Amino acid sequence: MSEILVQSSILLLILACIFGFFTAYEACANDVANAIGPLAAVNGVVQKSGVFTVQSELLLWILLLGGGGIVVRLSTLGYRVIATFGRNITELAPSRGCTAELVPATTVVIAS
């Protein structure tokens, strides 16, 4: 019976790490999307000589800027999001840690 608990704890620990990565990714992707949306709208107004359109064109350089923002944020601050969930809030058992990582990631992905 003890071997099954050890194996399940290892599996849940691996899943918690994977969910932690997704939490860090979705947090920075959401922030980048919130940043490049207004940038695309302003760029559309500038390109149309001050005329606001309902839907602005999303240019490649804006997408690359947003992708670069995701890379920079994940490589510089992503570890802090995972560490905060894993250590700084409270010590959690692997099963509870897995749930604590899964719920916010799923909520933001579904709500976005």
C-alpha positions as CSV (number, residue, x, y, z in Angstrom):
1,M,0.0,0.0,0.0
2,S,2.8,2.4,0.8
3,E,4.3,1.9,-2.7
4,I,1.0,3.1,-4.3
5,L,1.0,6.2,-2.1
6,V,4.6,7.1,-3.1
7,Q,3.9,6.5,-6.8
8,S,0.7,8.6,-6.7
9,S,2.5,11.4,-4.8
10,I,5.2,11.5,-7.5
11,L,2.6,11.6,-10.3
12,L,0.7,14.4,-8.6
13,L,4.0,16.3,-8.0
14,I,4.8,16.1,-11.7
15,L,1.2,17.2,-12.6
16,A,1.5,20.1,-10.2
17,C,4.7,21.2,-11.9
18,I,3.0,21.0,-15.3
19,F,0.0,22.9,-14.1
20,G,2.3,25.5,-12.5
21,F,3.9,26.0,-15.9
22,F,0.5,26.5,-17.5
23,T,-0.5,29.0,-14.7
24,A,2.7,31.0,-15.3
25,Y,2.0,30.9,-19.1
26,E,-1.6,31.9,-19.0
27,A,-0.9,34.7,-16.5
28,C,1.7,36.3,-18.8
29,A,-0.3,35.5,-22.0
30,N,-3.3,37.3,-20.5
31,D,-1.2,40.3,-19.6
32,V,0.4,40.4,-23.1
33,A,-3.1,40.2,-24.7
34,N,-4.3,43.0,-22.6
35,A,-1.3,45.1,-23.7
36,I,-1.3,44.4,-27.5
37,G,-5.1,44.8,-27.9
38,P,-5.0,48.6,-27.3
39,L,-1.8,48.8,-29.2
40,A,-3.5,47.2,-32.2
41,A,-6.4,49.6,-31.9
42,V,-4.1,52.7,-31.7
43,N,-2.1,51.4,-34.6
44,G,-5.4,51.0,-36.6
45,V,-6.5,54.5,-35.9
46,V,-3.1,55.9,-36.9
47,Q,-3.1,53.9,-40.1
48,K,-6.6,55.1,-41.0
49,S,-5.7,58.8,-40.4
50,G,-7.6,59.1,-37.2
51,V,-10.7,57.1,-38.2
52,F,-11.7,54.5,-35.7
53,T,-12.9,51.2,-37.1
54,V,-14.7,48.5,-35.3
55,Q,-12.1,45.9,-36.0
56,S,-8.4,46.7,-36.3
57,E,-5.9,44.8,-38.4
58,L,-3.4,42.9,-36.2
59,L,0.0,43.2,-37.9
60,L,2.8,40.8,-37.7
61,W,5.1,43.1,-35.8
62,I,2.4,43.5,-33.1
63,L,2.1,39.7,-32.8
64,L,5.9,39.4,-32.6
65,L,6.0,42.0,-29.9
66,G,3.4,40.1,-27.9
67,G,5.2,36.8,-28.4
68,G,8.5,38.4,-27.3
69,G,6.7,39.7,-24.2
70,I,5.5,36.2,-23.3
71,V,9.1,34.8,-23.7
72,V,10.6,37.6,-21.7
73,R,8.0,37.3,-18.9
74,L,8.2,33.5,-18.7
75,S,12.0,33.5,-18.6
76,T,12.3,36.3,-16.0
77,L,9.2,36.0,-13.8
78,G,7.7,32.7,-14.5
79,Y,9.6,30.9,-11.8
80,R,8.3,33.3,-9.2
81,V,4.7,32.4,-10.1
82,I,5.4,28.7,-9.7
83,A,7.4,29.3,-6.5
84,T,4.6,31.4,-5.0
85,F,2.0,28.7,-5.6
86,G,4.4,25.9,-4.5
87,R,6.1,27.4,-1.4
88,N,5.1,30.9,-0.4
89,I,1.4,30.6,0.0
90,T,1.4,27.5,2.2
91,E,2.9,24.0,2.3
92,L,0.5,21.7,0.4
93,A,0.4,17.9,0.0
94,P,0.9,16.9,-3.7
95,S,-2.8,16.2,-4.2
96,R,-3.8,19.7,-2.9
97,G,-1.0,21.4,-4.7
98,C,-2.1,19.8,-8.0
99,T,-5.6,21.2,-7.4
100,A,-4.3,24.6,-6.4
101,E,-2.4,24.8,-9.7
102,L,-5.1,23.4,-11.9
103,V,-8.1,25.5,-10.8
104,P,-6.7,29.0,-11.6
105,A,-5.2,27.9,-14.9
106,T,-8.4,26.3,-16.0
107,T,-10.5,29.3,-14.9
108,V,-8.5,31.8,-16.8
109,V,-8.3,29.6,-19.9
110,I,-12.1,29.0,-20.0
111,A,-12.8,32.7,-19.1
112,S,-10.5,34.0,-21.8
